[in-house]
Amino acid sequence: MRKALSSLNCFTAVADCHLLVSMRRILAPLLLAAFSLPATSAIVPAQTEQLPAVPTVNVATEPASQVVYKSHAIAMHGEPKYPADFKHFDYVNPDAPKGGEIRTAARGTFDSFNRFIAKGTPAGTGSIESLTVSSTDEPFTQYGLLAESIEWPEDRSWVAFTLREEARWHDGMPVTVEDVIFTLETLKTKGHPFYRFYYGSVERAERVGERKVKFVFSEKGNRELPLIVGQLEILPKHYWEDREFDETTLEPPLGSGPYKVSRFEAGRYIIRERVEDYWGKDLPVNVGQNNFDRLRTDFFLDTTVIRQALKSGTIDYRNENQAKAWASAYEVPAVRRGWLQKEQIKHERPTGMQAFVFNMRRQLFQDPLVRQAISYAFDFEWSNPTLFFGQYNRTESYFSNSELASSSLPQDEELEILERYRGRVPDEVFTKTFAAPQTDGQGWPRDNLDKAFRLLSQAGWVVRDLKLVNAETNEQFGFEILLVSPEFERIVLPFKRNLERLGMNIRVRIVDTSQYVDRLRNRDYDMISTGWGQSESPGNEQRDFWGSVAADQAGSRNYTGVKDPVVDELIELVITAPTRESLIQRTRALDRVLLWSHLVVPAWHLQYDRILYWDKFSRPDVTPKRGTSTNYWWYDEAKAAALREARSREARDSRPADSDTPGLTTTVFVFLGLLLVGFFVFRRVMAKPSS
């Protein structure tokens, strides 16, 4: 479920980088291609069994021929890569030492530890666990965490989880079936509105054994539902029963995970410490991970300050999200000497769509010709070398950097699907390959602006007195671009200039995080810069992104307000795709229709991660295609000692040779200078005539 959860609070437009939206099912938050499976990892009869009859379950409606599977893991399509007796994931170091601290920074603030409600600006505690966790070297497979086994029928109309007997909350109480049922009911009734939408197809959860809970779905054939239910983060019923769940809190809630909050100061920092007696530390899904004793996060209101904190050694690690800073902000001795490592790590995860997003709930943007015209005003070919140092690629798919992205013209199953909607989707879906408008990169996109004028003219807009106005009402075309990052203003201003060349009245407004989140929740914006992260296995979250129901739902990520029955049907086809190949074809069809609907002005994406870290950590030899994660890193005492010695030696060498205090010569010069100043002051006083 964190596939969706991490986007809940990620309303911030990130400086000139692609928006990385971590999601549990894509988590680390990164995605990877499936590997072929050894025969022993398949769900074979030895690992597959009929679900035994349980008196508390009504199985009368279960088809007699329905096969029920039981396994340690469940895959979206195909079978899990790792067998039931696997020892650890391939991309971790099982012998990684425990210890040390890693210090990171976050931009913004926090005033709550309850991230499950639509109030406040929350921070996580690192202590909330889910029933299952995903691997990062498969498209979408969930392995048991709180749950030791998973059961489901062929039609995936329900799923059952058996909890681990050893699973414990930090207060020593066991994790129970009642906790699981309480979590689902509480989140759907008191949690963020997102949960009611995301788990809308979960009809009920019920106890079917001492440690077994069953989720019954209101639909069949939705292959993803058992997996996203497994991502449900479980809350302790006994802790929340006498507390107000739907209120913000600065009391770190009780959890069961590898870390818990030890110290914090609201809005300034959080220190999470590893739980020494953590119940799940030896589970195969945890081996080689959670290696640091302490995780410290400091909060800053400005990313420039964060960079200074990194360069000074106040923080240890940063994933740089601004091209300009990457190119020019780290020309410092620490980098040149190798103390502060600066690396680009290529990844193969889907980068989704970052874009300038139209709010089509506004009358101004309801005409697709208008939206298309505005897209001609963004000059990426000038912006990329001038503002981004040539680091980015133009985004031309909602599933960019993946096999899910549409390309060329539709064919095979994709074409067969789209033919059903001919006449209900733009004709270009069948006749043109989508490509974002291009310029010559000179900074004056005259030809593109001419094309924009023609489209605007078709939509009923004309130029009068150097202003673009409605031909009937004479009202000038104008809108506001809402930002939360001051750094993003330099990116938007050239776009604004080109729009003003069309005669538009464009306002750029920067607000703080709280205002921005509130305005997003209330749909109080014309245009924003944001994005949608994607996984290698799209599914139910697409309803939240583009679904008609989500368009009117507060807190959904349907930022554009799109309401299109064709899009709704394509989403359902994606969700019910029976095979991986079918999923790819159906996703491409959805992608193509979204692109030609001109819901956004596509921005850019990055095909590698830009990281900086002080050279006192090590990481596994294997880097997943989704990219690295500090969750697999560890504190390297030998490196840390060498770094301390090098920095101490540098400090000693930079001091005066004779002492740590100012030398005699300096003292003498200071004294003589003060004496001279005093002499001139005395002369002026004596020369002043008496009254």
C-alpha positions as CSV (number, residue, x, y, z in Angstrom):
1,M,0.0,0.0,0.0
2,R,2.9,2.4,0.5
3,K,2.9,2.4,-3.3
4,A,0.1,4.9,-2.8
5,L,0.8,6.1,0.7
6,S,4.1,7.8,0.0
7,S,2.3,10.0,-2.5
8,L,-0.3,11.1,0.0
9,N,2.1,13.6,1.7
10,C,4.3,14.2,-1.3
11,F,2.5,17.3,-2.5
12,T,5.7,19.2,-3.0
13,A,6.8,20.1,-6.5
14,V,10.5,19.1,-6.5
15,A,13.0,21.6,-8.0
16,D,13.9,20.7,-11.6
17,C,13.9,16.9,-11.1
18,H,11.6,14.1,-11.9
19,L,9.2,13.3,-9.1
20,L,10.0,10.1,-7.3
21,V,7.1,8.7,-5.7
22,S,7.9,5.8,-3.5
23,M,5.3,3.3,-3.0
24,R,5.4,0.2,-0.9
25,R,4.7,-2.1,-3.8
26,I,7.5,-0.3,-5.7
27,L,9.4,0.2,-2.5
28,A,12.5,0.6,-2.0
29,P,10.8,2.9,-3.6
30,L,12.0,1.6,-6.8
31,L,11.0,-0.9,-9.4
32,L,12.6,-3.8,-11.2
33,A,12.1,-6.3,-14.0
34,A,11.2,-9.8,-13.1
35,F,13.8,-12.6,-13.3
36,S,13.1,-16.1,-14.4
37,L,12.4,-18.4,-11.5
38,P,14.2,-21.5,-10.4
39,A,11.9,-24.5,-10.3
40,T,12.1,-24.7,-6.5
41,S,10.6,-21.2,-6.2
42,A,7.4,-22.0,-8.0
43,I,4.2,-22.6,-6.1
44,V,4.1,-26.3,-6.7
45,P,1.9,-28.9,-5.0
46,A,4.3,-29.1,-2.1
47,Q,3.8,-25.4,-1.4
48,T,0.1,-25.3,-2.6
49,E,-2.8,-26.7,-0.7
50,Q,-6.5,-26.5,-0.4
51,L,-7.6,-24.2,2.3
52,P,-8.9,-26.3,5.2
53,A,-12.5,-25.7,6.1
54,V,-12.8,-23.4,9.1
55,P,-16.2,-23.4,11.0
56,T,-16.3,-19.6,11.2
57,V,-16.1,-19.1,7.4
58,N,-19.0,-19.4,5.1
59,V,-17.6,-21.3,2.1
60,A,-21.0,-22.2,0.6
61,T,-20.5,-19.7,-2.2
62,E,-17.0,-21.0,-3.0
63,P,-17.1,-22.9,-6.3
64,A,-16.2,-26.6,-5.7
65,S,-13.6,-26.5,-8.4
66,Q,-11.9,-23.4,-7.1
67,V,-8.3,-24.0,-6.3
68,V,-7.0,-22.2,-3.3
69,Y,-3.3,-21.5,-3.0
70,K,-1.2,-21.1,0.1
71,S,2.4,-19.7,0.0
72,H,5.0,-17.5,1.7
73,A,4.6,-15.0,-1.1
74,I,2.2,-13.8,-3.8
75,A,3.0,-12.3,-7.2
76,M,0.9,-10.0,-9.4
77,H,1.7,-12.2,-12.4
78,G,3.7,-15.4,-12.6
79,E,5.4,-16.7,-9.5
80,P,7.7,-15.3,-6.8
81,K,11.4,-15.3,-7.5
82,Y,12.4,-16.3,-4.0
83,P,11.4,-19.8,-2.7
84,A,9.9,-20.4,0.7
85,D,13.3,-21.3,2.2
86,F,15.1,-18.2,0.9
87,K,17.6,-16.7,3.3
88,H,17.7,-13.1,2.1
89,F,17.1,-10.9,-0.9
90,D,19.9,-10.9,-3.5
91,Y,20.6,-7.1,-3.3
92,V,21.5,-7.0,0.4
93,N,24.7,-8.0,2.3
94,P,23.5,-10.6,4.9
95,D,26.7,-10.0,6.9
96,A,26.4,-6.2,7.1
97,P,27.4,-5.0,10.6
98,K,25.0,-3.2,12.8
99,G,25.9,0.2,14.3
100,G,26.6,3.8,13.7
101,E,24.3,6.6,12.6
102,I,23.2,8.2,9.3
103,R,22.0,11.8,9.3
104,T,19.8,13.0,6.5
105,A,17.7,16.2,5.9
106,A,14.2,17.0,4.8
107,R,12.8,20.2,3.4
108,G,9.8,21.5,5.3
109,T,8.5,20.8,8.8
110,F,6.3,18.5,10.7
111,D,3.7,18.9,13.4
112,S,2.3,15.4,13.8
113,F,3.2,11.7,13.8
114,N,-0.2,10.6,12.6
115,R,0.3,10.3,8.8
116,F,-2.9,8.3,8.4
117,I,-5.3,11.3,8.5
118,A,-5.8,14.4,6.4
119,K,-4.7,16.8,9.1
120,G,-1.4,18.4,9.9
121,T,2.0,18.0,8.3
122,P,3.0,14.5,9.5
123,A,6.3,12.7,9.8
124,G,6.8,8.9,10.0
125,T,8.1,7.1,13.0
126,G,9.7,4.1,11.2
127,S,7.8,1.7,13.4
128,I,4.7,0.8,11.5
129,E,4.8,-2.5,9.6
130,S,2.6,-4.2,7.0
131,L,1.4,-7.7,6.6
132,T,3.7,-8.2,3.6
133,V,6.7,-6.4,2.0
134,S,7.8,-6.2,-1.6
135,S,11.1,-7.2,-3.1
136,T,12.9,-4.7,-5.3
137,D,14.0,-7.1,-8.0
138,E,10.6,-8.2,-9.2
139,P,7.8,-6.1,-10.8
140,F,5.4,-6.8,-8.0
141,T,5.7,-9.6,-5.5
142,Q,4.8,-9.5,-1.8
143,Y,6.5,-11.6,0.9
144,G,5.2,-12.2,4.4
145,L,6.3,-9.8,7.1
146,L,3.7,-9.7,9.9
147,A,2.1,-12.6,8.0
148,E,3.8,-16.0,7.8
149,S,1.6,-17.3,5.0
150,I,-0.9,-16.1,2.4
151,E,-3.9,-17.9,0.9
152,W,-6.1,-17.0,-2.1
153,P,-8.4,-18.6,-4.6
154,E,-7.9,-18.7,-8.4
155,D,-10.2,-15.7,-8.9
156,R,-8.6,-13.7,-6.1
157,S,-12.0,-12.8,-4.7
158,W,-10.5,-13.0,-1.2
159,V,-7.2,-13.4,0.6
160,A,-6.3,-14.7,4.0
161,F,-3.2,-14.0,6.1
162,T,-1.8,-16.1,9.0
163,L,0.1,-13.8,11.4
164,R,3.4,-14.8,12.8
165,E,3.2,-16.0,16.4
166,E,6.3,-14.1,17.3
167,A,5.1,-10.7,16.0
168,R,5.1,-8.1,18.8
169,W,4.4,-4.5,19.4
170,H,7.1,-2.5,21.1
171,D,5.3,-2.8,24.4
172,G,5.6,-6.6,24.2
173,M,1.9,-7.3,23.3
174,P,1.4,-9.7,20.4
175,V,0.1,-8.5,17.0
176,T,-3.4,-10.0,16.7
177,V,-6.2,-10.5,14.1
178,E,-8.2,-7.9,16.0
179,D,-5.4,-5.4,15.3
180,V,-5.7,-6.1,11.6
181,I,-9.5,-5.8,11.5
182,F,-9.4,-2.6,13.6
183,T,-6.8,-1.1,11.2
184,L,-9.0,-1.6,8.1
185,E,-12.2,-0.4,9.7
186,T,-10.5,2.6,11.3
187,L,-8.6,3.8,8.2
188,K,-11.8,3.5,6.1
189,T,-13.9,5.4,8.6
190,K,-11.5,7.9,10.3
191,G,-8.4,7.9,8.1
192,H,-7.4,10.0,5.1
193,P,-10.2,9.9,2.4
194,F,-7.7,8.1,0.3
195,Y,-8.2,4.9,2.3
196,R,-11.9,4.7,1.6
197,F,-11.1,4.9,-2.1
198,Y,-8.1,2.6,-2.1
199,Y,-9.8,-0.1,-0.1
200,G,-13.2,0.4,-1.5
201,S,-13.3,-3.1,-2.9
202,V,-12.6,-4.7,0.4
203,E,-16.0,-5.7,1.6
204,R,-15.0,-6.9,5.0
205,A,-12.2,-8.5,7.1
206,E,-13.1,-11.3,9.5
207,R,-11.3,-13.6,11.9
208,V,-11.1,-17.2,10.6
209,G,-8.6,-18.7,13.0
210,E,-6.6,-17.9,16.1
211,R,-4.0,-16.1,14.0
212,K,-5.8,-15.9,10.6
213,V,-7.7,-13.0,9.1
214,K,-9.6,-13.1,5.8
215,F,-10.4,-10.2,3.5
216,V,-13.4,-10.6,1.3
217,F,-13.6,-8.5,-1.9
218,S,-16.6,-7.1,-3.7
219,E,-15.1,-8.0,-7.1
220,K,-13.4,-10.9,-8.7
221,G,-10.5,-11.0,-11.1
222,N,-8.7,-8.0,-9.6
223,R,-5.3,-9.6,-9.3
224,E,-3.8,-6.8,-7.4
225,L,-6.2,-6.6,-4.5
226,P,-4.6,-9.4,-2.4
227,L,-1.3,-7.7,-2.8
228,I,-2.4,-4.2,-1.8
229,V,-4.3,-5.6,1.2
230,G,-1.0,-7.2,2.2
231,Q,0.5,-3.7,2.1
232,L,-2.0,-2.6,4.8
233,E,0.1,-1.1,7.6
234,I,-1.2,-2.5,10.9
235,L,-2.0,-0.4,13.9
236,P,-2.3,-1.6,17.6
237,K,-6.0,-1.6,18.6
238,H,-5.2,-1.5,22.4
239,Y,-3.1,1.6,21.9
240,W,-5.6,3.6,19.8
241,E,-8.8,2.6,21.7
242,D,-8.4,5.4,24.3
243,R,-7.0,7.9,21.8
244,E,-8.5,10.1,19.1
245,F,-7.3,8.6,15.9
246,D,-8.6,11.4,13.7
247,E,-6.5,14.1,15.5
248,T,-2.9,15.1,15.0
249,T,-0.5,14.0,17.7
250,L,3.1,14.6,18.7
251,E,3.2,11.4,20.8
252,P,4.9,8.9,18.6
253,P,2.3,6.1,18.2
254,L,3.1,2.5,19.2
255,G,4.5,0.4,16.5
256,S,6.2,-3.0,15.9
257,G,9.0,-2.1,13.4
258,P,12.8,-2.1,13.5
259,Y,13.0,1.6,14.6
260,K,11.1,3.9,17.0
261,V,11.4,7.6,17.8
262,S,13.7,8.2,20.7
263,R,14.0,12.0,20.6
264,F,12.5,14.8,18.5
265,E,11.7,18.5,18.4
266,A,8.7,19.4,16.4
267,G,9.6,21.0,13.1
268,R,13.3,20.6,13.7
269,Y,14.6,17.0,14.0
270,I,13.7,13.4,14.6
271,I,16.0,10.7,16.0
272,R,14.9,7.1,15.4
273,E,16.8,4.3,17.2
274,R,17.0,0.7,16.2
275,V,15.0,-1.6,18.5
276,E,17.5,-4.0,19.9
277,D,14.9,-6.8,20.6
278,Y,13.0,-6.2,17.4
279,W,10.9,-9.3,16.9
280,G,11.5,-9.6,13.1
281,K,15.2,-8.8,12.8
282,D,16.1,-12.4,11.6
283,L,13.3,-12.7,9.1
284,P,14.6,-13.4,5.5
285,V,12.9,-10.2,4.3
286,N,14.8,-8.1,6.9
287,V,18.3,-9.8,6.8
288,G,20.9,-7.3,5.7
289,Q,18.7,-4.3,6.2
290,N,18.0,-1.8,9.0
291,N,21.7,-1.7,9.8
292,F,22.1,1.7,11.5
293,D,21.6,2.1,15.2
294,R,20.3,5.7,14.7
295,L,18.5,7.5,11.9
296,R,18.5,11.3,12.4
297,T,16.5,13.6,10.2
298,D,16.9,17.3,10.4
299,F,14.2,19.6,8.9
300,F,15.1,22.8,7.0
301,L,12.9,25.3,5.3
302,D,15.4,25.9,2.5
303,T,17.3,23.4,0.3
304,T,20.3,25.8,0.0
305,V,20.8,25.4,3.7
306,I,20.5,21.6,3.4
307,R,23.3,21.7,0.9
308,Q,25.4,23.7,3.2
309,A,24.7,21.3,6.0
310,L,25.8,18.5,3.8
311,K,29.1,20.2,2.8
312,S,29.9,21.0,6.4
313,G,29.3,17.5,7.5
314,T,26.2,18.3,9.6
315,I,24.3,15.7,7.6
316,D,25.7,12.6,5.9
317,Y,23.6,11.9,2.8
318,R,21.5,13.7,0.2
319,N,19.7,12.6,-3.0
320,E,20.2,15.8,-5.0
321,N,17.1,16.8,-7.0
322,Q,18.3,20.0,-8.7
323,A,20.4,19.9,-11.9
324,K,21.9,23.3,-11.2
325,A,23.0,22.4,-7.7
326,W,24.4,19.1,-9.0
327,A,26.5,20.9,-11.6
328,S,27.8,23.8,-9.6
329,A,27.0,23.7,-5.8
330,Y,29.5,21.0,-4.9
331,E,32.8,22.3,-6.2
332,V,34.3,22.1,-2.7
333,P,37.5,20.6,-1.2
334,A,35.6,17.8,0.5
335,V,34.4,16.5,-2.8
336,R,37.8,17.0,-4.5
337,R,39.5,15.1,-1.7
338,G,37.0,12.2,-1.9
339,W,35.6,12.8,1.6
340,L,32.2,13.7,0.3
341,Q,31.4,11.2,-2.4
342,K,29.4,12.4,-5.4
343,E,27.8,9.6,-7.5
344,Q,25.4,9.1,-10.3
345,I,23.7,5.7,-10.2
346,K,21.7,4.7,-13.3
347,H,18.3,3.0,-12.7
348,E,15.7,1.3,-14.8
349,R,12.6,2.1,-12.8
350,P,9.6,3.8,-14.3
351,T,9.8,7.5,-13.8
352,G,6.2,8.3,-14.2
353,M,5.0,11.7,-15.2
354,Q,6.2,15.1,-13.8
355,A,4.3,17.9,-15.5
356,F,2.6,21.3,-15.4
357,V,-0.9,20.1,-14.5
358,F,-4.1,21.7,-15.6
359,N,-7.0,21.8,-13.2
360,M,-9.8,21.0,-15.6
361,R,-12.4,21.8,-13.0
362,R,-11.7,25.3,-14.1
363,Q,-13.8,26.4,-17.1
364,L,-10.7,27.9,-18.7
365,F,-9.0,24.6,-19.2
366,Q,-12.0,22.4,-20.3
367,D,-11.2,22.8,-24.0
368,P,-8.4,20.4,-25.1
369,L,-7.4,22.8,-27.8
370,V,-6.5,25.4,-25.1
371,R,-4.5,22.8,-23.1
372,Q,-2.6,21.8,-26.2
373,A,-1.9,25.4,-27.1
374,I,-0.4,26.1,-23.7
375,S,2.0,23.1,-24.2
376,Y,3.6,24.8,-27.1
377,A,4.8,27.6,-24.8
378,F,7.1,25.4,-22.8
379,D,10.5,25.4,-24.4
380,F,12.3,22.3,-23.1
381,E,15.0,22.4,-25.7
382,W,16.1,25.8,-24.3
383,S,15.5,25.0,-20.6
384,N,17.5,21.7,-20.6
385,P,20.9,23.1,-21.5
386,T,20.3,26.6,-20.0
387,L,18.7,25.7,-16.7
388,F,19.4,22.0,-16.3
389,F,22.9,21.6,-17.7
390,G,21.6,19.1,-20.2
391,Q,20.8,16.4,-17.6
392,Y,17.2,15.6,-18.4
393,N,15.1,13.7,-21.0
394,R,11.8,15.0,-22.1
395,T,8.9,13.0,-20.7
396,E,6.5,11.7,-23.4
397,S,4.7,9.0,-21.4
398,Y,2.9,8.6,-18.1
399,F,5.0,5.4,-17.7
400,S,8.3,6.8,-19.0
401,N,11.5,4.8,-18.8
402,S,9.7,1.5,-18.9
403,E,8.3,-1.1,-21.2
404,L,4.8,0.2,-20.2
405,A,5.2,3.4,-22.2
406,S,3.3,3.7,-25.5
407,S,5.4,4.2,-28.6
408,S,5.0,4.3,-32.4
409,L,1.5,3.4,-33.4
410,P,-0.8,1.0,-31.6
411,Q,-0.8,-2.6,-32.7
412,D,-1.7,-6.1,-31.6
413,E,-3.8,-6.3,-28.4
414,E,-3.3,-2.5,-27.7
415,L,-4.9,-1.7,-31.1
416,E,-7.7,-4.2,-30.6
417,I,-8.5,-2.5,-27.3
418,L,-8.4,1.0,-28.7
419,E,-10.6,0.1,-31.6
420,R,-13.5,-0.4,-29.2
421,Y,-13.3,3.3,-28.5
422,R,-12.8,4.7,-31.9
423,G,-14.8,7.9,-32.2
424,R,-14.7,8.4,-28.4
425,V,-11.0,9.1,-28.2
426,P,-8.9,11.6,-30.2
427,D,-8.2,10.5,-33.7
428,E,-4.5,11.0,-33.2
429,V,-4.5,7.9,-30.9
430,F,-4.6,5.9,-34.2
431,T,-2.7,8.1,-36.6
432,K,0.2,9.8,-34.8
433,T,2.9,8.9,-32.3
434,F,2.7,11.3,-29.4
435,A,5.6,13.7,-29.1
436,A,5.9,16.8,-27.0
437,P,6.3,20.0,-28.9
438,Q,10.0,20.8,-29.8
439,T,11.8,24.0,-30.5
440,D,15.2,25.0,-31.9
441,G,16.5,25.7,-28.4
442,Q,17.2,29.4,-29.1
443,G,14.8,30.7,-26.5
444,W,12.4,32.3,-28.8
445,P,9.9,29.6,-29.9
446,R,8.2,31.7,-32.6
447,D,7.0,28.7,-34.7
448,N,5.5,27.0,-31.6
449,L,3.8,30.2,-30.4
450,D,2.3,30.6,-33.9
451,K,0.8,27.0,-33.6
452,A,-0.5,27.9,-30.2
453,F,-2.2,31.0,-31.6
454,R,-4.0,28.9,-34.2
455,L,-5.3,26.5,-31.6
456,L,-6.4,29.3,-29.4
457,S,-8.2,30.9,-32.3
458,Q,-10.1,27.6,-32.9
459,A,-11.1,27.6,-29.3
460,G,-12.5,31.1,-29.5
461,W,-9.7,33.3,-28.2
462,V,-8.4,36.4,-30.1
463,V,-5.8,39.1,-29.6
464,R,-7.1,42.6,-28.9
465,D,-4.9,45.5,-27.7
466,L,-2.0,43.0,-27.2
467,K,-4.2,40.8,-24.9
468,L,-5.5,37.4,-25.5
469,V,-9.3,37.7,-24.8
470,N,-12.4,35.6,-25.3
471,A,-14.0,36.6,-28.6
472,E,-17.4,36.8,-27.0
473,T,-16.9,38.1,-23.5
474,N,-13.6,40.1,-24.1
475,E,-12.3,38.6,-20.9
476,Q,-8.5,38.2,-20.8
477,F,-7.0,34.7,-20.7
478,G,-5.2,34.4,-17.3
479,F,-4.4,31.9,-14.6
480,E,-2.1,31.3,-11.7
481,I,0.7,28.8,-11.4
482,L,0.9,27.6,-7.8
483,L,4.3,26.6,-6.4
484,V,5.7,25.4,-3.1
485,S,9.4,25.5,-3.9
486,P,11.1,28.9,-4.4
487,E,13.8,27.1,-6.4
488,F,11.2,26.2,-9.0
489,E,10.4,29.8,-9.8
490,R,13.4,30.1,-12.1
491,I,12.0,27.1,-14.1
492,V,8.6,28.6,-14.4
493,L,9.5,32.2,-15.3
494,P,10.6,31.4,-18.9
495,F,7.4,29.4,-19.4
496,K,5.5,32.4,-18.0
497,R,7.3,34.7,-20.4
498,N,6.3,32.7,-23.4
499,L,2.7,32.5,-22.3
500,E,2.6,36.3,-21.9
501,R,3.9,36.6,-25.4
502,L,0.6,34.9,-26.4
503,G,-1.2,37.8,-24.5
504,M,-2.0,35.8,-21.4
505,N,-2.0,37.2,-17.9
506,I,0.1,34.7,-15.9
507,R,0.7,34.9,-12.1
508,V,3.2,32.8,-10.3
509,R,2.5,32.3,-6.6
510,I,4.8,30.6,-4.1
511,V,3.2,29.4,-0.8
512,D,4.4,27.5,2.2
513,T,3.9,23.7,2.5
514,S,0.8,24.0,4.7
515,Q,-1.0,26.3,2.3
516,Y,0.0,24.3,-0.6
517,V,-1.3,21.0,0.9
518,D,-4.5,22.7,1.9
519,R,-5.1,24.2,-1.6
520,L,-4.4,20.8,-3.2
521,R,-6.8,19.1,-1.0
522,N,-9.5,21.7,-1.8
523,R,-8.6,21.8,-5.5
524,D,-7.9,25.5,-5.2
525,Y,-5.4,25.9,-8.0
526,D,-5.3,26.6,-11.7
527,M,-2.0,25.0,-12.6
528,I,0.5,23.2,-10.4
529,S,3.8,21.4,-11.0
530,T,3.6,17.9,-9.7
531,G,3.7,14.3,-10.8
532,W,2.6,10.7,-10.6
533,G,5.1,8.0,-9.8
534,Q,4.5,4.6,-11.4
535,S,5.4,1.1,-10.6
536,E,6.2,-1.8,-13.0
537,S,2.8,-3.2,-12.3
538,P,0.1,-0.5,-12.5
539,G,-3.2,-1.3,-10.9
540,N,-5.7,0.1,-8.5
541,E,-3.9,3.3,-7.9
542,Q,-4.7,4.4,-11.5
543,R,-8.3,4.8,-10.3
544,D,-7.0,7.4,-7.8
545,F,-4.9,9.1,-10.6
546,W,-7.5,9.3,-13.4
547,G,-10.8,7.8,-12.3
548,S,-14.0,9.8,-12.5
549,V,-15.0,9.0,-9.0
550,A,-11.6,10.2,-7.7
551,A,-12.1,13.5,-9.6
552,D,-14.6,14.7,-7.0
553,Q,-13.0,13.0,-4.0
554,A,-11.0,15.3,-1.6
555,G,-7.5,14.1,-1.2
556,S,-7.3,11.9,-4.3
557,R,-4.5,12.3,-6.8
558,N,-6.7,13.0,-9.7
559,Y,-5.2,16.5,-9.8
560,T,-6.4,17.2,-13.3
561,G,-10.1,16.5,-12.6
562,V,-10.3,14.2,-15.6
563,K,-13.7,12.4,-16.0
564,D,-13.7,10.2,-19.0
565,P,-15.7,6.9,-19.2
566,V,-13.2,5.6,-21.7
567,V,-10.3,6.2,-19.3
568,D,-12.4,4.5,-16.5
569,E,-12.8,1.4,-18.6
570,L,-9.1,1.3,-19.6
571,I,-8.2,1.5,-15.9
572,E,-10.3,-1.5,-15.2
573,L,-8.7,-3.4,-18.0
574,V,-5.3,-2.7,-16.6
575,I,-6.4,-3.8,-13.1
576,T,-7.8,-7.1,-14.4
577,A,-5.0,-7.9,-16.9
578,P,-4.6,-11.7,-16.6
579,T,-0.9,-11.8,-17.7
580,R,2.2,-9.6,-17.7
581,E,2.1,-9.2,-21.5
582,S,-1.6,-8.2,-21.4
583,L,-0.8,-5.7,-18.6
584,I,1.8,-4.1,-20.8
585,Q,-0.5,-3.8,-23.8
586,R,-3.4,-2.5,-21.7
587,T,-1.2,0.1,-19.9
588,R,0.1,1.3,-23.2
589,A,-3.5,1.9,-24.4
590,L,-4.3,3.9,-21.3
591,D,-1.1,5.8,-21.6
592,R,-1.9,6.7,-25.2
593,V,-5.4,8.0,-24.5
594,L,-4.1,10.1,-21.5
595,L,-1.4,11.6,-23.6
596,W,-3.7,12.7,-26.5
597,S,-6.2,14.1,-24.0
598,H,-3.6,16.8,-23.2
599,L,-4.2,16.7,-19.4
600,V,-0.8,18.2,-18.7
601,V,2.3,19.9,-20.2
602,P,4.8,17.1,-19.9
603,A,8.1,18.0,-18.2
604,W,11.2,15.9,-17.8
605,H,12.7,12.9,-16.1
606,L,16.1,11.6,-15.0
607,Q,17.4,8.1,-15.7
608,Y,19.8,8.0,-12.8
609,D,20.0,9.0,-9.1
610,R,22.3,11.8,-8.0
611,I,23.6,11.0,-4.5
612,L,26.2,12.6,-2.2
613,Y,27.4,11.1,1.0
614,W,30.3,11.3,3.4
615,D,32.7,8.4,2.9
616,K,31.9,6.4,6.0
617,F,29.3,4.0,4.7
618,S,29.4,0.9,2.5
619,R,26.7,-0.8,0.4
620,P,26.1,-4.1,-1.2
621,D,27.9,-5.0,-4.4
622,V,24.6,-5.6,-6.2
623,T,22.5,-2.5,-7.0
624,P,18.9,-3.3,-8.0
625,K,17.7,-1.9,-11.2
626,R,15.4,0.3,-9.1
627,G,18.5,2.0,-7.7
628,T,20.2,1.9,-4.3
629,S,18.7,2.6,-0.9
630,T,20.3,3.5,2.4
631,N,18.1,0.8,3.9
632,Y,20.7,-1.7,2.6
633,W,23.8,0.4,3.6
634,W,25.8,0.1,6.7
635,Y,28.2,2.2,8.8
636,D,31.7,1.3,7.9
637,E,33.9,1.9,11.0
638,A,37.2,1.6,9.0
639,K,36.1,4.2,6.5
640,A,34.7,6.5,9.3
641,A,38.0,6.3,11.2
642,A,40.0,7.1,8.1
643,L,37.7,10.1,7.3
644,R,38.0,11.4,10.9
645,E,41.8,11.1,10.7
646,A,41.9,12.9,7.3
647,R,39.8,15.7,8.5
648,S,41.7,16.1,11.8
649,R,45.0,16.2,9.9
650,E,43.6,18.8,7.6
651,A,42.5,20.9,10.5
652,R,45.9,20.6,12.2
653,D,47.8,21.5,9.0
654,S,45.7,24.7,8.6
655,R,46.5,26.1,12.0
656,P,49.4,28.5,12.7
657,A,52.6,26.6,13.2
658,D,53.5,27.9,16.7
659,S,50.2,27.9,18.6
660,D,46.4,27.7,18.5
661,T,46.1,31.4,19.5
662,P,46.8,34.5,17.4
663,G,50.6,35.1,17.1
664,L,52.5,38.0,18.7
665,T,52.8,39.8,15.4
666,T,49.1,39.8,14.9
667,T,48.5,41.1,18.4
668,V,51.1,43.9,18.0
669,F,49.5,45.1,14.7
670,V,46.0,45.1,16.3
671,F,47.3,47.1,19.3
672,L,49.0,49.6,17.0
673,G,45.9,50.0,14.9
674,L,43.8,50.7,17.9
675,L,46.4,53.2,19.2
676,L,46.4,55.0,15.8
677,V,42.6,55.3,15.7
678,G,42.6,56.7,19.3
679,F,45.2,59.3,18.3
680,F,43.1,60.7,15.5
681,V,40.0,60.8,17.6
682,F,41.9,62.7,20.3
683,R,43.2,65.3,17.7
684,R,39.7,65.9,16.4
685,V,38.3,66.4,19.9
686,M,41.1,68.8,20.8
687,A,40.8,70.8,17.5
688,K,37.0,71.4,18.0
689,P,36.4,75.0,19.0
690,S,34.8,75.6,22.4
691,S,31.3,77.1,22.5
